[in-house]
Amino acid sequence: MLQAMNTGHDGSLSTCHANSPRDAVARLESMVLMAGIDFPMRAVRQQISRALDLVVQIERFSDGTRKVTAITEVQRMEGETVTLQDIFEYRMDKAHPELGGTLVYSGLRPVSGKFERNGVPLPSWMDDHSFSDGHGTPERQAAAPYSARPARSDTRRLGR
């Protein structure tokens, strides 16, 4: 999978089972090592950081629903670590936990220029933050509420 993603052809999509975006990166490292190829860990991490742009974490809740709980950008290597930046996080409403939560914007605009290069403009509200006055904090920049659950017809088409 990593070799295919690093061939220069954009548009790959894959899944892995993990509890968080950071765990997903660690899981990918483990899968490469389990393949039995003697690859230095730094080289594995470099391939991961070059192959992945975003990690979208979907979690199954106790009521059976599945929701997007994180959208995280994979940025680059810093030393021996793959650097991740949360763009959106799912936050539970602590005052009313029975109502669930909301996917909120972290206030950090994705660094990758791939969106613009591919004609996908980012929303203007991603520019409307300043770290000095509280704009861009998750409380101020809640994403538009939506359901991450696919429509029934999509579920059947995807074979789930």
N, C-alpha and C positions, 0 to 999 in steps of 0.2 A: 504494500500500500504506500509506504513512504517513498520507495523508489519511483513508483508511478507518479506520485504527486510532485516529485522533484524533477520531472522531465521537461518542465517548461510549459506544460499544457494546463491552463487554468480551468477550474470548474469541477474539481473532484469533491466527492461527498462520501463520508464514511461514518460508521458508528462504533463506539466502544462503550462498555459498561463501567461507570465510575461514579463516585459520590460527589465530585466537584470538578471544575475545570482543571485545577492543579492535580487532582487524582487522575484525570484523564491523561495528562502528559506523563505522569509516572507509570500509568498502565501501558501506554504506548512503548515507553522505554522497556518495560518488562517483557512485552510481547516480542520486541526485537531481540532481546537477550535469549528468550525461550526458543527462538528460531535456530539457535545453535551457531550463528555466524559470529566469529570472533571480531567484534567491532568495538573500537574504543568508545567509552560512554560519551565523551565529548562529541565525537562524530555522530552518534545517535541523536544527541540533543540538538546538534546543529541541523541535522536533517529535519527533525521535528519542527524547529523554529522557522525553517525555510519553507516547509511544506504546508503548515497550518496558518491560516489567517484568523479564523474565529473558532471558538468552542461554544456551542450552544448546549447548555445543560437543561435537560428535561427531567423533571422529578415526578414520581407517582406519589400522590398524597393519600392519607389514610381513608379518604372518602372514595378512592378509586380514580379520581381525576388526575390527569397529567398536565403539568404546567411548565412553561419555560421559567426556570429559576435563575439563570445567569446567561448573559452573552458576554463573552470574554475575548479580548483581542490577544493573539499570540504575537509578541513584538519582535524579540531578538534574543540573542545570548548576552548575558552579563556574567563574565567569568565562566563558571561551570553551570549556571542556572538559566533555564528558559524563562524569560520575563513575560508575565501575563498582566493585563490591565482590564479590570471589569468595566464594561461599558453600561450594562444594565444588570440590576440585581432584584430578586424577588424579596419584598419586605412584607412581613405579616403585620396586620393592623393589631397592635398590642392592646389597644383599648377595646376592640371588638374582634377577637380572634375567630369568632363564628362566621364573620364576613370574609375571611380569607386574607388576601394581600394584594399587592400591586407590583408590577414590574416597573422599577424606577431607574431613571437615568443617573449615572454616577457623577455626571458633570465633566467627564473626561472624554474628549472627542477622539475617535480612533486615529491613530498615527498613520496607518497605512494609507497611501494615496491611491490604492487600487479602486476604491469606489469611484472617485472622480475620473480616473483614467479609463474606466469602463462605462462612463456615462451614467453613473448612479449618484445623483446629488444627495448629500446628507441633508436632513432637515435643518432649516435655519436656526431653530431653537438650540441646536447643538453648539452654535457659536455664541449664544446669548448667556454666557456665564462669566463671572469674574470671581476669582478665589478670595478677593478681599471683602466682598459685600454679601456673601452667602448665596449668591446665584449659583445654580448648578449643583447645589447640594441635593441629595435624594429627596428631601422633603419639599423642595421648591420645584424640581423638574420631574414630576411624575410623568411617566410615559402614558399615552392614551390607553385606558383599560381595554383589554381584549381577551378573548379566550384562546388559549394555545391548543385547545382541543380541536382536531380536525372535524369537518362535517362528516356525517355518517357515510355519504357517498365516497368521500376521500378515503375513509378508513377501509372500506371494502376494496377500493381500487389499489390501495397500498398492501393489501393482503394481511391486514392486522385485525 
